[in-house]
């Protein structure tokens, strides 16, 4: 497993080196995204090809960055703190070493916990 695009590979045996070939790892892919309240709490993103270094991972929701990106399970699970907001079906993009995966994200609907009269 690895991350990145346009990686150069060659084989060297003693003084002999093969020709270079260029390859790219598969882009990240999102299989599920948990929801968050409108106040923005930690969300979990599951999928594949997320890498092992959280410094190479960014997450945005509707072009707004998530904070505190952490890799929980290498290549498979990432968490971050969603920005505050409201609404549904916003694009969520995970970027890993200049490759992107995309899905949708929805904030939880507000709930009424009590009603009082004036």
N, C-alpha and C positions, 0 to 999 in steps of 0.2 A: 504494500500500500504506500501511496505517496500523494503529493499534490503538486500542481503546477502545469504549465504549458511550455511547449517548445524546449523540452529538456534534451540535452545532447548525450548520446551514449556511444561509447566505443570500447573495444576490448584491446588490452595490451598484454602481450606475452613476451617477456624479455625485451628485446629492442624492437619488436614488431607491433605495430598498431593497426587495427582495422580502420575502415572508413567510418566516418561519423554518421549516425542516424538520428533523426529528430523524432521525438514522441511526446505525447501529452497524456497525463493521467485523466481519468474520467472526471467530469465536472460534478460538483455536489448535486445531490438530488434530495428533495424534501418529501417525506411520506406523510408526516403529520405535524401540526402545530397546535399547541394548547391555547386556550383563550385566556384573557386577563380582564380584570375589572377596568373601568374607565380611568382609575387612578394609576394604572401601570404597575403591574407586579411581575414577578419572574414567570417567564413562559418557557416551555420545553419544545425544542424542535428536534424531531427524529428523522432519520434518513440515512444517507450514505455519502462517503467521500468528503467528510468534514475535516480530515487531518488530525494531527495530534497537538498542534501549537495554537493556542487561542489567540496569540498575537497575529496570526495570519488570517483570522476569521473576523468578518464584520457582518452584522445583521441590521437590516433596515425594514421598517414597516411604513408603507406609504411615504418613502423617502426620508423618514425620520429615524435616526440611529437608535438602536438598543444599547443600553449600558451594561457593563459588567458581563461581557461575553465569556462563557466558560465552557470548556469541553468536558463533559461528564463521562462519556464513554468514547474513547478514541474512534474517529471516523463515523460514529453513529448517532450520538446525542449531544446537543448543545443547549445551554440555557442562557438567557439574558433577561434584563429588566426592560420590559416594553415601555415605550413612551406613553404618557397619558393621552387619552383620546376616547372617541366614541364612534361607533359605526361598525360596518361589516364588509367583508370581502375586499380588504385592502391588500395590495401586493406585499408579500414578505419576501425579501431577497437575502440569501446567505451567500457571501462572497468568500472564497477560499483561494488564496494565491492567484488572484485575478481570474477566477472562474466562478460563474454564478449558477445558483439553483433558485427556483422561484415557486411559490405557492400563494395561498391567501390566508389572511388573518382576520378574525373578528373579535371585537371586544364583547364581553358579556353584557347582556341587556340589563339596564338598571331595574332594580326591584323596589317596590314600596313595602316598607316594613311596618308602617303604622300611619293612621290618618287621625287627625284630631279636628274638632270643630272650634270655631272662634266664638 
